[in-house]
Amino acid sequence: MNASKRAGHAEGLPASTTAASVVTATPVVADQVDAVASDRDDAGVPIHRGWAPLGGRRRWMEPFAMVILAGGPTHGYAIIGDLEEMGITGGSIDVGQVYRTLRELEEAGLVTSAWSTEPEGPRRRDYELTDSGYAALDEWAAVMKERARLIGEFDGRYLEWVARDRRAPS
């Protein structure tokens, strides 16, 4: 998928949209969550397979690996380097978990892989998002935007109710 197709993949968002502008535009985020939800719960609330507020950290790797792959095909150790640069864990990246995640994404049809054809250096697998992978990444983006909104809500209330009280003279 070329860069222009990737750039316009999140339907309905102007090219000038930034993460900060989407996070602050709560009604837009809610509409996007509705638009890309994998399913709905019994109350009709949109859900996504990655939205598990109290779920395990294992799924945390998936959206980050996918967003790296949205930049173009790359090999596993480059993905690991980008994950380390992003600082998504409190320590070193679990290399085995990265490759398990990539294998699960491939089994789900969200990623393809092939052995690199570069004549020099060690053999390595290159990974690339499929069209289904881009659609799943759009879902993850909506989930992450909602998580960011919730963190903003928490932070606002914390600053209003807790931090203010601690700063006030006794």
N, C-alpha and C positions, 0 to 999 in steps of 0.2 A: 504494500500500500504506500503510495507516495506521500510526501509531506503535505501537499495541498489537500489531499483526501483526509489525512489524519487531522489537520487543523480544523476542518469543518465537520468532523465526525460527531461532536456533541451537538446534536440537533437543537436549533432554537437559540443558541448562544451567539451573540455577536463576536466577531474576531477580537474586539478590544476587551472582552470580558477577562477579568483577573480573578484569582481565587478569592481575594479579599472582597471584591465587589459581589461575588456570588454568595459568599457566606453572610454578608449583611443584608442580602435581599431574600429574606425568609420566604415570602410567598412564591418567588421564582423557584427556590430550592424545593419547596413542597410540591410544586407542579412537576418538577423534574423527577422527583422521587416517584410520584404517581406514574409518570410516563415510562419509567424504566424498571418498575418493580417486577420481580420475578413472579410474584404471586401476591395474594392478600390473605390476612388472617381472618378468623371468624367474625371480627368486628369490621372487616373491610379495609383495614389499615394496610398500606403497601408494605411488603416485606421483600427482602433480598437474602440470598443464601449467605452473604457475608455479614449481615446485621444480626449479631448476637451480643447484646450489650455485656453480658457476663460470660461470653464464650471464651474458648482457649486462645492463646496467643498464636497458635500454629497458623491460623488463617490470616494473620496479620501480614505475613510474607507475600501472599498472593497479589494483592493490589499493587504493592510496590514493585514486584517483579514484572507485572503486566505494564505498569506505567513506564518502566525502563524500556521494555520491548516496544512500546509505542514510538520510541525514538528511532527505531529501525532494528533490523536483525543484529544479534550479537551473541557472543558465547558466554558460557556460564561464569567464568572467572571475571569477565567484564561486569556481569550483573552483580556478582558478589562485591566487586570494587565499588560500584555505584551504591549498593545497599549500605556498605560501610561508610561511604561519604555522606549518605543521608542520615546516618546515625539512628536507624530504626530499632536497634536493640540497645540494651544497656551495656553491652560488651561486644565481644567478637561475634561475627556472623557464623551461624552453624551451617557449614558448607553442605553437609548432608541434607539439611532441611531445605536449602535452596534447590538442590537437585531433585529431592522428593516433590517439592512444589512444582517445579518445571515438568516433571513426569506426570503429575496429576493433571496439570493444565493441558498437557498434550493428550492424555487419555480422554479428557473432557472435550477435545476438539477446539480448544481455545488457543493453542500454540502448536506450531509444527517445528520439527528439528531435522537437521541433516548434517552429515559430516562435512566439515569445511574442506574446500578444494584448494586451499593455499598450499603451495609446494614446500614452503619452509616452516619450520617450527613443529611443535607437537600437534598431532591430530586433535581436533576439538569439534564439538557439536555447536552449531549455530542455531539459535532459537528465534522464532518470528511469530508475531500475533496473527491469527486468522481473522476473517471478518467476524466470526462468532466471538473471538477474543476481544475485538474492539467493542462489540455490543456489550459484553460482560464488563469491560473496563468502564463503559458509560454508566453501567449500574453501580460499579464500585465508586465512581466519582460522585454519584448522587448520595451514596451511603456515607462517604467521607465528608461531603458537604454538610449532611445532617449531623454527623458526629462533631464537626467543627462548630456548628450552630449550638449544639448542646454544651460544648465546652465553653463557648462564649456566654451562654446563659449561666452556667455555673460560675464562671469567672466574674461576671457582672454582679451576681448576688453575693459572692464571696467578698468582693471589694466593697459592696454597699453595706453588708451586714456584719462581716467579721473584721475585715481589715480596718474599717472606719472606727469600730469600737476600740480597737487596740491603739489607734493613734490618738484618740480623744484623751485629754488629761483627766486623771482620776481625782 
